[in-house]
Amino acid sequence: MRLHKFKFCLAAIIFLNTLCAQEYKLDKISEEDLSSRMYENDSTAPAVYIDKIRETYLDYDSTLKNWVFINEITERIKILNTSGLDYATKRIKLYKKEKSEEEVEDVSGFTYNLDDGQIKKHKLTKEAIFEQEVSENFNETSFTLPDARVGSIIEWSYKTISPFYKIDDLILQENIPVLNYYAKVRTPGMFSFRRIKKGYFTIEPQESVKKRTLGVSYNPKGAYGSSLSTTRNMNITFSEITAEFSKQNIPALKKEVFMNNPENYRMSVVYELVSTEFDKGNKRAYATTWEEVAKSIFKSVNFGGQLERTIYLNDLGKTITVSNTSTEDKITASLEAIKGKMTWNGDYGKYTDQGLKKAFTLGSGNVAEINLMLVALLQEVGVNANPVLVSTKQYGIPNFPTLEGFNYVLAGVREGGKTILLDATDKLSAPNILPTRVYNWYGRMINKNGISQEIDLFEDLNSATHIFLNATLSEEGSLSGELIKRYIGIEALDFRAKYHDTDVNNYTDKQQEKLGLDAISNYNLNNLKELSEPIVETFDFKREAAVDIIGDKILISPLLFFTETESPFKSDERQYPIDFEYPFLRDIRINIKIPEGYEVNSLPEAMRISLPNEMGDFFYSIVHTSGTLQIMARFNVKKHFIDSAYYFSLKEFFKLKVAKENERVILQKI
C-alpha cells in the first residue's frame, strides 16, 4: 500500500514503499490541509485532486449468467477558489444498450471544513443523489457534496457495475492537478486485453499473477437441454492478472495554441479487449487486425446490413443515371441529391440509429445514416463506392485495430488510383472538400469482403488563400486601391460556412472594421454557391491614415493590414504537438504606387526561411521599380501536424517571420 500525505504549503508527498496489495486507505485530514488556499506548483489551479483511486475487476453474475466489470472509485479533492466549486458536483455516466445497462451502487461522500478551528464533517445524503436519462444510450447519476466552499476538502466513493465487455479508460490526467493517482486492474486469464498508453508520459505498471476462486450459482440442464429449477453452487478457480498503476504530481491538462483536441493528449491508459477463451480451444477474437474490425463492423445490421436494402433509392438512382453519364457527374449528382434530401440531426456515430429507409422517409438522420445512404446511392448508379470510417478531431486518433476508435462515416470512391471523399452532412461540402472536423490523420475504407484500406485524408487536400492588392499612396498618407482575394478548397468551405447566409452590407461593415479601412465600395463575391469552385472576393477600399509621416519621411508597413504583429508561440516550452488542422498556403502580392516627389530611403531585405524536414517555409521580397513597391509574402505550411520536439524551431521561425513582416519601408521626400 502507498500511503499518501500532502501539505500544500510545501507541496510534499510522502509514500510508504509497500506494494499495493492491501486496501488503499486515505490519510487523515489535518487543519493545515483545510486552511491552505493555493497549490504552489500551479497557482492558477481552482482545485486539485489529492487522491484519485480506482480498482477494476471482473465478477461472475449468476443471474445474468455472464461476467460483469466492476469499478470501485474513491476520489478526494481540495477546493482552492470559487471556480473550484464546480468540482463539488460529480456526474457518473452509465451506458445502456437494448435491455442491458450499467448501474451505480454504494455511493457515499463527505465534505470537510475548518470552522472555528474545528474540523467539521458533512455527509452526503441519499436525497442528494439524482438519477436521470440523458440520452437513448446514457443514464446519469449525479450528486453535489453538502456545504462545499472555498477551502473545503471533498471526497466520494462509489461502485459501477457493467455487463459490457469493456474496461473504462484509466484517466490519470484531469483539468486540474492530480497529486496522487493509483489504479489496480484485475483481469481473469480467459480475457485478453491490449494496453495502449495515450498522452506524453511514462508509466510502468507492477504486474502479478495469482489464483482466484469464485463461487457461482447455476441451474443444471435436464433432459433435452431444459433447465432444472434446482440451483447448484460451485467454485471455479482461475488465474487473475493484476496490474497496478501509480503516478504522482500530474499537472493539469491545459490547452495550448494550435492544440486541436486536448483529449488526444490526456494521460490515460486504454484497455482494448483482444480475445476471450472461456472454453479451451474455443477462442473468440475481437479487433486484433483491421480486417477483423472491418468484418465485425460490416456484418452489423446497423451498418453493412443497411447497404443491402436500397429499393427506396431506385427512383432517385434512375433519375441521376438518365441525366449523368460520366462517373464524375454521377458522384456530384449523388452528393447533391443526398444533401438536398437529408438534414444532419447533429448526432455522430458509425452505426445507424433508425435505419436508412426510415431516415430517408423522415429526411433527417445521423452521420452514418446520411453518408451510408450516399454510399448506397452511388452503388445504385454504378459507382464503386464504399464507407470510410473516420475518427473526428474531438474523438481522438485510432492508432491500433479497434471497434471503438471511430465515430464517423464518409463515402469514398476509388477512381484512377485516387480516393474521392464525400460528406453529405454538410450542405456546403463538395468532393474532397470536407468539414474540418473530419481531417484527423487517416480513415479506413472497408467493404463487405472484410478488406480494409488506410486512406490518407489529406491526399488531395487543397487549401489556399491568394491576396492581390493594388494601391496608390498619397503624400498625405491615405491609401486607396483594389483588393482581390481567392479562397481555395477548405478556405472556401470555411468562408461559405461563416458567411453564406450573412447580409452583404453587414459583412462588408465587419470587413471594414477588421481591416481598419475607412470605406469599402464596389464589393463583389463570385462562386459562393458553386461549391467546387474557388470563391473570389473583390472590392475597392480607402484608408486615410495608412502610414506614419515623420517630417519629410513616410514609413510604410509593406504588408499593410495583412501584417502579423506578434507570434502566437510565446511559451518557453511546449508539451504537446502543434496542429494547424490542415496544410495551407497564404500568398500575398501587393503593389503600392508611391507619391511623386518621394524616393526610397530604406527597403527591407528579402528573406527565405524554412522549417526542418520540409514542414513549411516563408518567402518575403520587396522591390522598388518605376515608382511602385512590389511586395510578395508566401507562407506555406506543408505538414499540419508538428511534433513538440520541433517547437523551438517553430517558435524561432515565427519570430523571424513576424519581425520581417514588421520591417518598414522609409520614403524620403526629394
C-alpha positions in Angstrom: 0.0 0.0 0.0 1.1 3.5 -0.8 0.0 5.9 1.9 -0.4 9.5 0.7 0.3 12.6 2.8 0.1 16.1 1.4 0.9 19.6 2.5 0.0 22.4 0.1 2.5 24.9 1.5 5.4 22.6 0.9 3.8 20.6 -2.0 5.3 17.5 -0.3 4.1 13.9 -0.8 5.2 11.1 1.4 4.8 7.5 0.4 5.3 4.2 2.1 7.4 1.8 0.0 5.0 -1.1 0.4 3.2 -2.8 -2.5 -0.4 -2.0 -3.1 -1.6 -5.5 -2.3 -3.9 -4.3 0.5 -6.9 -2.0 0.6 -5.9 1.6 -0.2 -6.5 3.9 2.7 -6.7 7.7 2.6 -4.8 9.8 5.1 -6.5 11.6 7.9 -7.3 15.3 7.1 -5.5 17.9 9.1 -6.2 21.6 9.9 -3.2 22.6 7.8 -4.8 20.8 4.8 -8.1 22.7 5.2 -6.5 26.1 5.8 -4.4 26.1 2.6 -5.7 28.2 -0.4 -3.1 27.6 -3.0 -1.1 24.8 -4.7 2.3 26.1 -5.2 3.1 24.0 -8.3 0.2 25.6 -10.1 -1.0 28.9 -8.6 -3.9 29.1 -11.2 -5.5 25.8 -10.2 -9.0 26.2 -9.0 -8.9 22.8 -7.2 -6.6 19.8 -7.0 -7.1 16.1 -6.8 -5.4 14.9 -3.6 -6.2 11.3 -4.4 -7.7 9.6 -7.4 -8.1 5.9 -6.6 -9.6 3.1 -8.7 -9.9 -0.7 -8.6 -11.3 -2.6 -11.5 -12.1 -6.3 -11.5 -14.5 -8.9 -13.0 -17.0 -11.0 -11.2 -19.4 -13.6 -12.5 -23.1 -12.6 -12.2 -25.1 -15.8 -11.7 -28.4 -14.0 -12.5 -27.1 -12.6 -15.8 -25.1 -15.8 -16.3 -22.2 -13.7 -17.5 -19.2 -11.7 -16.4 -19.6 -8.2 -15.2 -17.0 -5.4 -15.0 -16.8 -3.6 -11.6 -15.1 -0.3 -10.8 -14.6 0.9 -7.3 -13.8 4.6 -7.2 -12.5 6.8 -4.5 -11.6 10.5 -5.1 -10.6 13.3 -2.8 -10.4 17.0 -4.0 -9.3 20.2 -2.4 -11.2 23.3 -3.5 -8.9 26.4 -3.8 -11.1 29.1 -5.2 -14.7 29.8 -6.3 -14.1 28.3 -9.7 -13.2 25.1 -8.0 -16.7 24.8 -6.5 -17.7 23.2 -9.8 -15.8 20.1 -8.7 -18.1 19.6 -5.8 -20.6 18.1 -8.2 -19.9 14.6 -9.6 -21.7 13.2 -12.7 -21.4 9.5 -13.4 -22.4 8.5 -17.0 -23.8 5.0 -17.3 -24.1 3.3 -20.7 -27.1 1.3 -21.8 -28.0 -0.7 -24.9 -31.2 -2.5 -25.5 -32.1 -4.3 -22.2 -28.6 -4.1 -20.7 -27.3 -1.2 -18.7 -24.6 -0.1 -16.3 -25.5 0.6 -12.7 -24.0 2.5 -9.8 -24.0 1.4 -6.2 -22.7 2.2 -2.7 -22.4 6.0 -3.2 -21.0 7.8 -0.3 -19.5 11.2 0.2 -18.2 13.7 2.8 -17.2 17.4 2.9 -14.6 18.5 5.4 -14.5 22.2 6.6 -12.5 24.1 9.2 -14.9 26.0 11.4 -13.6 27.9 14.4 -10.5 25.8 14.5 -12.6 22.6 14.4 -12.8 20.1 11.6 -16.4 19.5 10.7 -17.5 16.6 8.6 -20.8 16.7 6.5 -22.2 13.6 5.0 -23.8 13.2 1.6 -27.5 12.1 2.0 -29.4 9.7 -0.3 -31.8 12.6 -1.1 -29.0 14.5 -2.7 -28.3 11.7 -5.2 -30.2 12.1 -8.5 -30.7 9.7 -11.5 -31.8 10.7 -14.9 -31.8 9.6 -18.5 -29.7 12.0 -20.6 -30.0 10.2 -24.0 -31.1 7.0 -25.6 -27.8 5.3 -24.7 -26.9 7.0 -21.4 -28.2 7.4 -17.9 -26.6 9.7 -15.4 -26.2 9.6 -11.6 -25.2 12.9 -10.1 -24.7 14.4 -6.7 -23.3 17.6 -5.1 -21.4 17.4 -1.8 -23.0 19.3 1.0 -21.7 22.6 2.4 -18.8 22.7 -0.1 -17.0 26.0 -0.1 -13.5 27.5 -0.8 -11.1 25.6 1.4 -13.2 22.5 1.7 -11.9 19.1 1.1 -14.5 16.8 -0.5 -14.4 13.0 -1.1 -16.6 10.4 -2.5 -16.7 6.7 -3.3 -19.0 4.6 -5.4 -19.1 1.4 -7.4 -20.2 0.9 -11.0 -21.3 -2.5 -12.5 -21.2 -3.0 -16.2 -22.5 -6.0 -18.2 -20.5 -4.8 -21.3 -17.1 -6.3 -22.1 -15.2 -3.1 -21.8 -12.8 -1.6 -19.2 -13.2 2.1 -18.9 -10.0 4.1 -19.8 -7.7 4.8 -16.9 -7.7 8.7 -16.8 -4.6 9.8 -15.0 -4.7 13.5 -16.0 -7.5 15.9 -15.3 -8.1 19.6 -16.0 -6.8 20.3 -12.5 -3.6 18.8 -11.0 -3.6 15.3 -9.5 -1.2 14.8 -6.6 -1.6 11.0 -6.4 -3.1 8.5 -8.8 -3.4 4.8 -8.2 -5.3 2.2 -10.1 -5.4 -1.6 -9.8 -6.9 -3.6 -12.7 -7.5 -7.3 -12.2 -8.5 -9.4 -15.2 -9.2 -13.2 -15.4 -6.9 -15.2 -17.7 -9.8 -16.1 -20.0 -9.9 -12.4 -21.0 -7.0 -11.0 -23.1 -6.6 -7.2 -23.3 -4.2 -4.9 -25.2 -2.9 -1.9 -23.2 -2.4 1.3 -25.0 -0.9 4.5 -23.5 -2.3 7.8 -24.6 -0.5 11.1 -24.0 3.1 12.1 -23.4 4.2 10.4 -20.2 5.8 7.2 -18.9 4.2 4.7 -16.6 5.1 1.0 -16.0 2.6 -1.0 -14.0 3.6 -3.5 -11.4 2.2 -6.9 -12.6 1.5 -10.1 -10.8 -0.5 -13.3 -11.4 -2.5 -15.1 -8.7 -5.0 -17.8 -8.5 -8.6 -16.7 -7.6 -11.5 -18.9 -6.6 -15.0 -17.6 -7.2 -18.3 -19.1 -6.1 -21.0 -19.2 -8.8 -24.6 -20.4 -9.0 -26.2 -22.2 -11.9 -29.2 -24.3 -13.0 -28.1 -27.7 -14.3 -29.6 -28.9 -17.6 -32.2 -31.7 -17.6 -33.3 -33.9 -20.4 -33.3 -32.4 -23.9 -31.4 -29.4 -22.7 -34.1 -28.0 -20.4 -33.0 -26.1 -17.3 -33.9 -27.6 -13.9 -35.4 -25.4 -11.2 -32.8 -26.6 -8.7 -30.0 -24.1 -8.3 -26.5 -25.6 -7.8 -23.4 -23.8 -6.4 -19.9 -24.4 -7.4 -16.4 -22.9 -7.2 -14.3 -22.0 -10.2 -10.6 -21.3 -9.9 -8.7 -19.3 -12.5 -5.6 -17.2 -12.9 -6.0 -13.5 -12.4 -3.6 -10.9 -13.8 -3.2 -7.8 -11.7 -1.7 -4.5 -13.0 -1.1 -1.6 -10.6 -0.5 1.9 -11.9 0.9 4.7 -9.7 1.9 8.2 -10.6 2.3 11.4 -8.6 2.3 15.2 -9.2 0.4 15.0 -12.5 0.0 18.5 -14.0 -3.4 19.8 -15.2 -4.1 19.3 -18.9 -4.1 22.8 -20.3 -5.0 23.9 -23.9 -2.2 25.5 -25.9 -2.3 27.5 -29.1 -2.8 25.3 -32.2 -3.8 22.3 -30.0 -6.7 20.7 -31.8 -8.2 18.3 -29.2 -6.7 18.1 -25.7 -8.4 14.7 -25.2 -5.9 13.2 -27.7 -3.1 14.0 -25.3 -4.7 13.4 -21.9 -2.6 11.0 -19.9 -4.5 7.8 -19.9 -4.3 4.0 -20.4 -6.7 2.3 -22.7 -7.7 -1.4 -22.3 -8.8 -2.9 -25.5 -10.4 -6.4 -25.5 -8.4 -8.6 -27.8 -10.0 -12.0 -27.2 -11.9 -14.3 -24.8 -11.5 -18.0 -24.3 -14.0 -19.4 -21.8 -13.5 -23.0 -23.0 -10.1 -24.2 -24.0 -9.7 -24.2 -27.8 -12.9 -22.0 -28.2 -11.2 -18.6 -28.7 -13.1 -15.6 -29.9 -11.0 -12.7 -31.3 -12.1 -9.0 -31.1 -10.4 -6.4 -33.2 -7.0 -7.9 -33.5 -6.5 -6.8 -37.1 -8.0 -4.1 -39.2 -9.6 -6.8 -41.4 -11.4 -8.2 -38.4 -12.5 -4.7 -37.5 -13.9 -4.3 -41.0 -15.7 -7.6 -40.9 -17.1 -7.0 -37.5 -18.5 -3.6 -38.3 -19.8 -4.5 -41.8 -21.7 -7.5 -40.5 -23.8 -5.3 -38.2 -27.4 -4.9 -39.3 -26.9 -1.2 -38.5 -24.0 -0.8 -40.9 -23.4 -3.2 -43.8 -26.9 -4.7 -43.5 -28.3 -1.2 -44.4 -26.5 -1.3 -47.7 -28.3 -4.4 -48.8 -31.9 -3.0 -48.7 -32.0 0.0 -51.0 -35.2 -0.3 -53.0 -36.3 3.1 -51.8 -33.4 4.6 -53.8 -34.3 3.1 -57.1 -36.2 6.0 -58.5 -33.6 8.6 -57.4 -30.9 6.4 -58.9 -32.7 6.2 -62.2 -33.1 10.0 -62.3 -29.4 10.5 -61.7 -28.4 7.8 -64.3 -30.5 9.3 -67.0 -29.1 12.8 -66.6 -25.5 12.0 -65.9 -23.2 9.6 -67.9 -19.7 10.2 -66.5 -18.5 8.9 -63.2 -17.6 12.4 -62.1 -21.1 13.7 -62.8 -22.7 10.8 -61.1 -20.7 11.4 -58.0 -21.5 15.1 -57.9 -25.2 14.5 -58.6 -25.5 11.8 -56.0 -23.8 14.0 -53.4 -26.1 16.9 -54.2 -29.2 14.6 -54.1 -28.5 13.4 -50.6 -27.5 16.8 -49.4 -30.8 18.1 -50.8 -32.9 15.3 -49.4 -31.3 14.8 -46.0 -30.6 17.1 -43.0 -28.0 16.1 -40.4 -29.5 15.9 -36.9 -26.1 16.6 -35.3 -25.5 13.1 -34.0 -22.3 11.3 -34.7 -21.7 7.5 -34.9 -20.7 4.8 -37.3 -23.9 2.8 -36.9 -27.4 3.9 -37.9 -30.0 4.7 -35.2 -33.2 4.3 -37.1 -32.1 2.7 -40.4 -31.6 4.2 -43.8 -35.1 3.7 -45.1 -36.8 5.4 -42.2 -34.2 8.2 -42.2 -34.8 8.7 -46.0 -38.6 9.0 -45.3 -38.1 11.5 -42.5 -35.4 13.4 -44.3 -33.2 13.5 -41.3 -30.5 11.3 -39.7 -27.2 10.9 -38.0 -23.8 10.8 -39.7 -23.9 7.1 -40.5 -27.5 7.3 -41.9 -26.7 10.2 -44.3 -23.3 9.0 -45.6 -24.2 5.3 -45.8 -27.2 6.4 -47.8 -24.8 8.3 -50.1 -22.7 5.1 -50.4 -25.9 3.1 -51.3 -27.0 5.7 -53.9 -23.5 5.8 -55.5 -23.6 2.0 -55.8 -27.1 2.2 -57.2 -25.9 4.5 -60.1 -22.9 2.2 -60.8 -20.1 4.0 -58.9 -17.7 1.8 -56.9 -18.2 3.4 -53.5 -17.5 2.1 -50.0 -17.8 3.5 -46.5 -14.8 5.2 -45.0 -14.5 5.1 -41.1 -13.1 8.2 -39.5 -12.4 9.5 -36.0 -13.2 13.2 -35.7 -10.8 15.6 -34.1 -12.8 15.7 -30.9 -12.9 11.9 -30.7 -9.2 11.0 -30.9 -6.8 9.1 -33.1 -7.3 5.3 -33.6 -3.6 4.1 -33.6 -4.4 0.4 -33.4 -7.2 -2.0 -34.7 -10.2 -1.1 -32.7 -14.0 -1.3 -32.9 -14.4 1.8 -30.6 -11.9 4.1 -32.3 -14.3 5.5 -35.0 -17.3 7.8 -34.6 -17.9 9.0 -38.2 -18.5 7.6 -41.7 -17.6 9.2 -45.0 -18.4 7.9 -48.5 -15.3 7.0 -50.5 -14.8 6.4 -54.2 -11.6 4.9 -55.7 -11.1 6.4 -59.1 -7.9 6.5 -61.2 -5.7 5.4 -58.3 -7.0 8.2 -56.1 -9.7 8.4 -53.5 -12.6 10.9 -53.7 -14.1 11.6 -50.3 -17.7 12.8 -49.8 -19.7 14.0 -46.8 -23.3 14.8 -47.3 -23.9 16.0 -43.7 -22.5 19.4 -44.7 -24.7 21.3 -47.2 -21.6 23.3 -48.3 -19.3 20.4 -48.9 -18.0 19.2 -52.3 -16.0 16.2 -53.5 -12.7 16.2 -51.5 -13.8 19.4 -49.7 -15.0 18.2 -46.3 -15.8 19.9 -43.0 -12.6 20.4 -40.9 -14.0 18.1 -38.1 -13.1 15.0 -40.2 -9.5 15.9 -41.0 -7.9 13.8 -38.4 -5.0 11.7 -39.7 -6.3 8.7 -41.6 -9.5 7.0 -42.4 -10.3 3.3 -43.1 -12.2 2.3 -46.3 -13.9 -1.0 -45.7 -16.1 -3.3 -47.8 -18.4 -6.3 -47.3 -15.5 -8.7 -48.0 -13.6 -7.5 -44.9 -11.0 -5.7 -46.8 -9.6 -2.6 -45.0 -7.6 0.1 -46.7 -5.9 3.0 -45.0 -7.0 6.3 -46.5 -4.9 9.5 -46.3 -7.5 12.2 -45.6 -5.0 14.9 -46.8 -4.0 13.2 -50.0 -5.8 15.6 -52.4 -6.5 18.4 -50.0 -6.1 21.8 -51.5 -6.3 24.8 -49.2 -5.0 28.3 -50.1 -5.8 32.0 -49.9 -4.4 34.3 -52.5 -4.4 38.0 -52.0 -3.8 40.6 -54.7 -3.7 44.3 -53.8 -3.1 47.3 -56.0 -3.0 50.6 -54.2 -1.9 54.3 -54.5 -0.4 56.1 -51.6 -0.9 59.9 -51.4 1.6 62.4 -50.0 -0.9 63.0 -47.1 -0.7 59.3 -46.1 -4.0 58.0 -47.5 -4.2 54.7 -49.3 -6.8 53.7 -51.9 -7.0 50.8 -54.3 -8.5 47.4 -55.2 -8.3 44.1 -53.2 -8.8 40.7 -54.7 -8.9 37.5 -52.5 -9.2 34.0 -53.8 -10.3 31.2 -51.3 -9.5 27.7 -52.4 -10.6 24.3 -51.0 -11.0 24.2 -47.2 -10.5 28.0 -47.1 -13.5 28.4 -49.4 -15.6 26.0 -47.4 -14.8 27.9 -44.1 -15.7 31.1 -45.8 -19.0 29.7 -47.0 -19.8 28.3 -43.5 -19.3 31.7 -41.9 -20.8 34.0 -44.5 -23.1 32.1 -46.9 -26.3 33.4 -45.1 -24.8 36.8 -44.0 -26.2 40.1 -45.3 -23.6 41.6 -47.7 -23.8 45.0 -46.0 -23.3 43.5 -42.6 -20.3 41.5 -43.9 -18.6 44.5 -45.5 -19.1 46.5 -42.3 -17.3 43.8 -40.4 -14.5 43.6 -43.0 -14.1 47.3 -42.9 -13.7 47.2 -39.2 -11.4 44.2 -39.2 -9.0 45.7 -41.7 -9.2 49.2 -40.3 -10.5 50.7 -43.5 -12.4 53.9 -43.8 -14.5 52.8 -46.8 -15.3 49.8 -48.9 -17.1 50.1 -52.3 -17.9 48.1 -55.4 -18.0 44.8 -53.4 -18.4 41.6 -55.4 -18.4 38.0 -54.3 -18.3 35.3 -57.0 -18.8 31.5 -56.8 -20.3 31.5 -53.3 -22.9 28.8 -54.5 -20.5 26.9 -56.8 -19.2 24.7 -54.1 -16.3 23.1 -56.1 -15.0 26.5 -57.3 -12.8 29.0 -55.6 -14.5 32.0 -54.0 -13.4 35.3 -55.5 -13.9 38.4 -53.4 -13.2 41.9 -54.8 -13.7 45.4 -53.5 -12.3 48.9 -53.6 -11.0 50.4 -50.4 -9.8 53.6 -48.9 -7.8 54.2 -45.7 -6.9 57.7 -44.6 -4.1 57.3 -42.0 -2.4 54.3 -43.7 1.2 55.2 -42.9 3.2 57.2 -40.4 4.6 60.6 -41.5 7.6 62.0 -39.6 8.9 65.2 -41.0 9.8 64.7 -44.6 9.7 60.9 -44.3 6.9 58.4 -44.8 7.1 55.0 -43.0 5.1 52.2 -44.6 4.3 48.7 -43.3 4.6 46.9 -46.7 2.0 44.2 -45.9 -0.4 46.9 -44.8 -3.4 45.4 -42.9 -2.2 41.8 -43.5 0.9 42.3 -41.2 1.1 39.7 -38.5 2.1 41.8 -35.4 3.0 39.1 -33.0 3.9 35.4 -32.9 1.3 33.0 -31.4 4.1 31.0 -29.8 5.1 32.7 -26.6 5.6 29.9 -24.2 9.2 28.9 -23.2 8.4 25.2 -23.7 5.7 23.1 -25.4 4.4 19.7 -24.1 2.0 18.8 -26.9 2.3 18.7 -30.8 1.3 21.7 -32.9 -1.8 21.1 -35.0 -2.6 23.7 -37.8 -5.7 21.5 -38.7 -4.7 21.1 -42.3 -1.8 22.1 -44.7 -2.4 25.6 -46.2 -0.9 28.4 -48.3 -1.1 32.1 -47.8 0.1 34.0 -50.8 0.1 37.9 -50.7 1.0 40.1 -53.7 0.9 43.9 -53.1 1.7 46.8 -55.4 1.9 50.3 -53.9 2.4 53.3 -56.1 4.4 55.8 -54.0 3.6 59.6 -54.2 5.5 61.7 -56.7 8.4 63.6 -55.2 9.5 60.8 -52.9 12.3 58.2 -53.2 13.0 55.0 -51.3 15.4 55.7 -48.5 15.3 52.2 -46.9 14.0 48.9 -48.1 13.8 45.6 -46.1 15.9 42.8 -47.4 14.4 39.7 -48.9 14.1 36.6 -46.7 13.6 32.9 -47.2 13.3 30.6 -44.1 12.3 27.0 -43.8 11.1 24.7 -41.1 13.0 21.4 -40.6 12.1 18.3 -42.7 10.2 20.4 -45.3 7.4 21.1 -42.9 6.9 24.6 -44.1 8.6 27.8 -45.4 8.2 31.5 -45.7 9.4 33.8 -48.5 9.4 37.5 -48.4 10.6 40.0 -51.0 10.2 43.7 -51.8 11.5 45.7 -54.8 11.1 49.2 -56.0 10.6 49.8 -59.7 9.2 52.7 -61.6 7.8 54.4 -58.6 6.0 51.2 -57.4 6.7 49.0 -54.4 6.2 45.3 -55.3 5.8 43.1 -52.2 5.4 39.3 -52.1 4.9 37.2 -49.0 4.3 33.5 -49.3 3.7 31.3 -46.2 3.3 27.6 -46.8 2.5 25.0 -44.1 3.2 21.7 -45.8 2.8 19.4 -42.7 -0.1 20.5 -40.5 0.9 18.3 -37.5 4.3 19.2 -36.0 5.8 17.3 -33.1 6.6 19.3 -30.0 10.3 18.3 -30.5 10.3 21.0 -33.2 8.7 23.6 -31.0 11.8 25.8 -30.6 12.5 25.7 -34.3 8.8 26.7 -35.0 9.0 29.4 -32.4 12.1 30.9 -33.9 10.6 30.6 -37.4 7.6 32.6 -36.4 9.8 35.1 -34.5 11.8 35.8 -37.7 8.6 35.8 -39.9 6.9 38.4 -37.7 10.0 40.5 -37.4 10.4 40.6 -41.2 6.7 41.5 -41.8 7.0 44.4 -39.4 10.1 46.0 -41.0 9.1 49.2 -42.7 9.9 51.0 -45.9 11.1 54.5 -45.5 10.3 57.1 -48.2 12.3 60.3 -48.3 10.9 63.5 -49.8 13.2 64.6 -52.6 
